[in-house]
């Protein structure tokens, strides 16, 4: 991370500490909203990719049918 980015992050934390308790809660709520929004966008992106979605569904079917290897077996060959 560049020095200027670090300084900006540090400034954000300094500014945050100076806020009232009510404003800190609003900031925390907004951060939670942004996090949820990004997670939803990532989910939508997966759902739009039909090939990827089908691959996930096939993997789920394989798992349910017992067609998988345990990590302990796989990691021995890695």
Number of C-alpha atoms within 10 A of each C-alpha: 5 6 8 9 10 11 11 11 12 12 12 12 11 11 10 14 11 11 12 10 11 9 12 14 12 12 14 12 12 12 12 12 12 12 12 12 12 12 12 12 12 12 11 11 13 14 13 11 11 11 11 13 14 12 12 13 12 12 14 13 12 12 12 10 9 9 10 10 9 7 8 8 9 9 8 7 6 5
